Every structure is written in structure tokens, then in C-alpha cells.
Amino acid sequence: QQKPQVMILATGGTIAGAGASAANSATYQAAKVPVDKLIAGIPEIAKLADVRGEQVFQIASESFTDEHLLTLGRRVAALAKQDNVDAIVITHGTDTLEETAFFLNLVVPTDKPVVLVGSMRPGTALSADGALNLYNAVATASDRASRGKGVLVVMNDEIFSGRDVAKTINIRTEAFKSPWGSLGMVVEGKTYWFRAPVKRHTVNSEFNIDSVKSLPSVGIAYGSGNATDVAYKALAANGAKAIIHAGTGNGSVSAQVVPALRELRQQGVQIIRSARVTGGGFVLRNAEQPDDQYDWVVSHDLNPQKARILAALALTRTTDAREIQRFFMEY
Ligand SMILES: NC(=O)C[C@H](N)C(=O)O
């Protein structure tokens, strides 16, 4: 029986990192090791799939820009159209992995598995997690049951939806969580599924990378005690078409900030209330603030950085806040 043909697109991150000694699990340089060397270090992968590597970028993921997202999205979409590619694995830094995963989940119209993977320790460290994570990602990508579930993230033996997974701690190998749980597990090269996403994605998405030429500027400003409106005004003055309010609690907005946000909305800037809570927000429309009256949007359960991705894509289609709200409820 023919093995699945899996393309591994490498973008850098700690999974391609290298430290000075085996004791350096947290002090190292990301984005050092080329993809062919990563693959060569895991000969067991050849039993799962015929893999080919391609170095798309070699960067730490905190340096990802919208241009990187568009370039990667176009490459993934082009590969997904090829008959000789059954699935795509993307190695990625963990810092913004959740943003890239959500972006691809929205813009790549394919049923084929697309799986993102990273690591918390560089490959040079004792108990490095990258090799097993990459092996598990190829196993998940090779599984026919992974088709049609949207873009997936495999970390620490768990399979997550790229839509709602997030990095929740910056030091443990158990770093990624979704407020709604993982979709399944991957153990010894075999997947075990428990649930599937119900939100719109990939083939059912209204967004398509082929029609996204560029992304508008969307800024994020953080809510806290003693808040001021300085950051919001500065973002708008620098061309932000939408501002994600990483709000306290249920996306609440301090009384000192509300007037500026109302004013910015009147000038055409979209105001999107999200939540800075780390366990996963759940921002309700018209709770805490009268969104209908102010013509604001809520990000619902999407964290601020995921809300930035969806807001930017939404703005390529509409400037109507109600239509943007529909996107936030459906995706
Ligand atoms: N663990 C990691 O991958 C962190 C690294 N700073 C990155 O995102 O590229």
C-alpha cells in the first residue's frame, strides 16, 4: 500500500532551535536548524509517510508579519491543490502559532490535513520535545480521519483545533490548551479522536487566500486598572482600521476609555471587545457595554490575537460592524 505523501513546510521557531549545551532548555537561538536536518533526525517518520521538506522561512514566530502569513497561506493552498500532496505539516515557533493556525483555517479551502507543530525546548536540550511532536504531527497528517476537521495543531501528544488552541504558558511542554478541550490524542504514531469542530473553516469558509491581496492594519490595546485611551488613539492615528480591546473580564472597558472608543468608531474605526483572561474569554454582546448602541463588535470566545486575524480578514470583505459580528459568531 502506498504511503501518504506529506509535505513539511518549515518556518523556524524553537523546533528548529539550538542551545549552547544540553542543559539549555530555555536559553537558545530559535530558527537555526534546516528542515532536512530535522527530518533526518527522525528516521521513524519514513514508516508513516513519504515526506519532503521545504524551508519557507527560518524565523522565530514572534517576528511573523502579515506578509509572512500571506506567503505561507499561498504556499499551503498551492500545495493542497497538487495530486502528489496528501497532507501538509508546518513547523512553526510556538509564540504566534495559534494565529497562523487560525489564519490558515480561515483561508485555505482544502479538506486535506494541514497540521501545525512546534516545540517548547530546542532539539539540543535534554528531553527535547520537538522530535516527538513532529513525528506525531506527521502521524496526524497521514491519518485519513484528520481530513475535513480544519487546520490542526499537534503539541505534547494532543490534537487541537487551530481555531481555538492557544499557548497558555511559556515554559512547560504542556503549553497549548483550548478552552473547549483537545480534539484527540496521538500516541505511538496512532490517532485517537474524541470530537470535531463545528465552526466554519477551510472548504466552508467565505475567505480564500486567492482573493486576499493584503491585510488591513488591526491593532490590539490592553485593558487594565488605571487605563488610559492613549494606545487606542495612537493605533488609530497610525492607520488601524480596527482595534481589538483586550479587555478585562467580559471584555469590559474602563469609563476613562469609553469616550475615545465611541469617538474612534464614529471616525470609522471598528471597535472589537475581546478578553485578556487567560483561560479563554467569552464576551457577550451588550453585556458590560451597549454594543448595539455604540456599533461595536464582540470577539465572542476568540482571544485578542485570534480576533486580530479574523478582524483583518473580515475587513477585506466589509466595513459593516453587524456583518463583522456575524463573522465572529460563525468562525
Ligand atoms: N517555543 C518557541 O517556539 C518560541 C519561539 N520564540 C518562537 O515562537 O519562535
The ligand as an SDF file (V2000), in Angstrom:
LIG
                    3D

  9  8  0  0  0  0  0  0  0  0999 V2000
    8.8640   27.8340   21.6880 N   0  0  0  0  0  0  0  0  0  0  0  0
    9.0130   28.6870   20.6690 C   0  0  0  0  0  0  0  0  0  0  0  0
    8.9230   28.2820   19.5270 O   0  0  0  0  0  0  0  0  0  0  0  0
    9.2520   30.1270   20.9950 C   0  0  0  0  0  0  0  0  0  0  0  0
    9.9540   30.9620   19.9540 C   0  0  0  0  0  0  0  0  0  0  0  0
   10.1570   32.2870   20.4760 N   0  0  0  0  0  0  0  0  0  0  0  0
    9.1240   31.0930   18.6820 C   0  0  0  0  0  0  0  0  0  0  0  0
    7.9550   31.3010   18.7190 O   0  0  0  0  0  0  0  0  0  0  0  0
    9.7120   31.0290   17.6130 O   0  0  0  0  0  0  0  0  0  0  0  0
  1  2  1  0
  2  3  2  0
  2  4  1  0
  4  5  1  0
  5  6  1  0
  5  7  1  0
  7  8  2  0
  7  9  1  0
M  END
$$$$
